[in-house]
Amino acid sequence: MSKEIITGEYRDINTITQAFRITLAQAQRMALSYVIQLGQLITEAKELLDDNAEFERWLAEEVNFKKSTAYNYIKIAAEYG
């Protein structure tokens, strides 16, 4: 059954494409915002922990992040935060 039959509303492909692009842009902005926040938190944790081994242990055991992922988040937070 088509959406038009269910809702009584018809949207052409251009309208759907525009709505998709707007929603995607909003989702990307939200995702970037969360990545920046996580990168800032990772940076704080790194500064608090005594050495690299302790930081890497925290990443693996507490937040389940690989070292490379954590450093990518840190880099994004530094560049965009």
C-alpha positions as a Markdown table, in Angstrom:
| # | Residue | x | y | z |
|---|---|---|---|---|
| 1 | Met | 0.0 | 0.0 | 0.0 |
| 2 | Ser | 1.5 | 3.4 | -0.9 |
| 3 | Lys | 2.1 | 6.2 | 1.5 |
| 4 | Glu | -0.4 | 8.3 | -0.5 |
| 5 | Ile | -3.2 | 5.8 | 0.2 |
| 6 | Ile | -2.3 | 5.6 | 3.9 |
| 7 | Thr | -1.9 | 9.3 | 4.7 |
| 8 | Gly | -3.8 | 11.0 | 1.9 |
| 9 | Glu | -0.6 | 12.9 | 1.1 |
| 10 | Tyr | 1.5 | 12.8 | -2.0 |
| 11 | Arg | 5.2 | 13.9 | -2.2 |
| 12 | Asp | 7.1 | 13.9 | -5.4 |
| 13 | Ile | 10.7 | 12.7 | -5.6 |
| 14 | Asn | 12.1 | 16.2 | -5.5 |
| 15 | Thr | 10.3 | 16.9 | -2.2 |
| 16 | Ile | 11.6 | 13.6 | -0.7 |
| 17 | Thr | 15.1 | 14.3 | -1.9 |
| 18 | Gln | 15.1 | 17.8 | -0.3 |
| 19 | Ala | 13.7 | 16.4 | 2.9 |
| 20 | Phe | 16.4 | 13.7 | 2.9 |
| 21 | Arg | 19.2 | 16.1 | 2.3 |
| 22 | Ile | 18.0 | 18.4 | 5.1 |
| 23 | Thr | 17.6 | 15.5 | 7.5 |
| 24 | Leu | 21.0 | 14.1 | 6.6 |
| 25 | Ala | 22.7 | 17.5 | 7.2 |
| 26 | Gln | 21.0 | 17.8 | 10.6 |
| 27 | Ala | 22.1 | 14.2 | 11.6 |
| 28 | Gln | 25.7 | 15.0 | 10.5 |
| 29 | Arg | 25.8 | 18.2 | 12.6 |
| 30 | Met | 24.5 | 16.3 | 15.6 |
| 31 | Ala | 27.0 | 13.4 | 15.1 |
| 32 | Leu | 29.9 | 15.9 | 14.8 |
| 33 | Ser | 28.7 | 17.6 | 18.0 |
| 34 | Tyr | 28.8 | 14.3 | 19.9 |
| 35 | Val | 32.1 | 13.3 | 18.5 |
| 36 | Ile | 33.6 | 16.6 | 19.6 |
| 37 | Gln | 32.2 | 16.1 | 23.1 |
| 38 | Leu | 33.6 | 12.6 | 23.3 |
| 39 | Gly | 36.9 | 13.8 | 22.0 |
| 40 | Gln | 37.0 | 16.5 | 24.7 |
| 41 | Leu | 36.2 | 13.9 | 27.4 |
| 42 | Ile | 38.9 | 11.5 | 26.1 |
| 43 | Thr | 41.4 | 14.4 | 26.1 |
| 44 | Glu | 40.5 | 15.1 | 29.8 |
| 45 | Ala | 40.9 | 11.5 | 30.7 |
| 46 | Lys | 44.3 | 11.3 | 28.9 |
| 47 | Glu | 45.5 | 14.4 | 30.9 |
| 48 | Leu | 44.4 | 12.8 | 34.2 |
| 49 | Leu | 45.9 | 9.4 | 33.8 |
| 50 | Asp | 49.5 | 9.0 | 34.8 |
| 51 | Asp | 51.0 | 7.3 | 31.7 |
| 52 | Asn | 50.2 | 6.0 | 28.3 |
| 53 | Ala | 49.7 | 2.4 | 29.5 |
| 54 | Glu | 47.1 | 3.5 | 32.0 |
| 55 | Phe | 45.3 | 5.6 | 29.3 |
| 56 | Glu | 45.3 | 2.7 | 26.9 |
| 57 | Arg | 44.0 | 0.4 | 29.6 |
| 58 | Trp | 41.2 | 2.8 | 30.4 |
| 59 | Leu | 40.3 | 3.0 | 26.7 |
| 60 | Ala | 40.1 | -0.8 | 26.4 |
| 61 | Glu | 38.5 | -1.7 | 29.7 |
| 62 | Glu | 36.2 | 1.3 | 30.4 |
| 63 | Val | 35.1 | 2.8 | 27.1 |
| 64 | Asn | 35.9 | 0.0 | 24.7 |
| 65 | Phe | 37.7 | 2.2 | 22.2 |
| 66 | Lys | 40.8 | 1.4 | 20.2 |
| 67 | Lys | 43.7 | 3.8 | 20.6 |
| 68 | Ser | 43.5 | 4.9 | 17.0 |
| 69 | Thr | 39.8 | 5.7 | 17.4 |
| 70 | Ala | 40.4 | 7.7 | 20.6 |
| 71 | Tyr | 43.1 | 9.7 | 18.8 |
| 72 | Asn | 40.8 | 10.4 | 15.9 |
| 73 | Tyr | 38.2 | 11.7 | 18.3 |
| 74 | Ile | 40.8 | 13.9 | 20.1 |
| 75 | Lys | 41.9 | 15.3 | 16.7 |
| 76 | Ile | 38.4 | 16.1 | 15.7 |
| 77 | Ala | 37.7 | 17.8 | 19.0 |
| 78 | Ala | 40.9 | 19.9 | 18.7 |
| 79 | Glu | 40.1 | 20.9 | 15.1 |
| 80 | Tyr | 36.3 | 21.6 | 15.4 |
| 81 | Gly | 35.7 | 22.0 | 19.2 |
